[in-house]
Amino acid sequence: MADDDAHFRLRIPRDLKTWVEASARENKRSINAEILNCIELVKSGLINNNIKVSEDIFKNFDQKDIFTIVELANTQATIKAQIQELHKNQIHLQKLVSQIKK
């Protein structure tokens, strides 16, 4: 860490600390790096996009891969919203055409 990085104490439940320690060991990271990784995953929008995945999936990917997955999920959500909007427009146009034909 750089000297200008912020420092603070964090109190967490003992079971969560145990989980972070085990996860850090398993991922061959320091506890600090493991916590930062978790924060980055949240910051990336993974949770905000309501993507529900198990921890086991993350073990097979590095952080760059996870960010790519999040970006693809965001793209998918955007495309889905655009398709829904196009469908609404299509229905509206069909109604207009129907009215013009009358």
N, C-alpha and C positions, 0 to 999 in steps of 0.2 A: 504494500500500500504506500501511496505517496504521503509525504509529511503533511500535506495540506488536506488530507482526507478527514472527514468529520469522525469524531469518536463519541460514543455514548454507551452507557450501561443498559443492559436489557434484562429484565426479569421475565422468565417464562416458566410455565409449569414443568416440573421435573420430567414427566413422561415425554413432553415435547423436546426437551433438551436431549433426552436419551435417543429419541428418534433422529434428531439432527446429527448427533454424534455418529450414530450407526450409518445414516445416509452418507455423511461425509467420508467415513471410512470406506464404505462400499464404492463410492465414486472417486476415491483417491484424491480428496480435496480437504482443505482445512475446514474447520467448522465455520469460520468467517466466510470462506468462499462458497460454502454450501448455502449459508443464509443469504448471501448476495445473489446466488443463482436462483433461489426461490423468489426473492424479491423481484429480480429481473423477469421471471416468468409471469408474475402477477402484473408487473408494469407493462409487459408486452401486450396485455389485453387478453391473455389466454382465459382467465377466469371471467372477465367481462363479456366475452363472447359465448359464455355458457357452454364451452367445450368441456365435456366430462370425459376424462381419461384416467386410467389407473396409473399409479406410480410406476408399475412395471414397464409401461410403454416408454416412459422417459429414460429408463436405464439404457435403452438401445440407441438413444440419440444424444448428440452433443447440443449445446445451446443454440448454435447456428441452425441446426436442423429443426429444432423446436420453433424458433422464430419463423422459419420458412413455413412450417405447418400452420402456425397462427396466421401468417400472411395469406396463405391459401384459403384458410377458413374464412378470413375476412373477405377475400375476393369472392368466394362461393356465396357468402351472405349477400354481398352487393349484387351479384348476378341474379340471385333468387329474387331480391327486391325489385330489380329492373324488369325481370320477367313478369312479376305480379303487376307492375305498373303498365307494362305493355298489354297484358291481358285486359286490364281495366280499360285502357284506351281502345282496344279492339272492340270490346263490348259497347263502349260509347259510340264508336264509329258505326257499328252495325245498327244501332238505334237511330243514328242520324240518317243513314242511308235508307233505312226502312221508312222514316218520316218523309224523306224527299220523294220516295217512290209513290207515296199516297197522294 
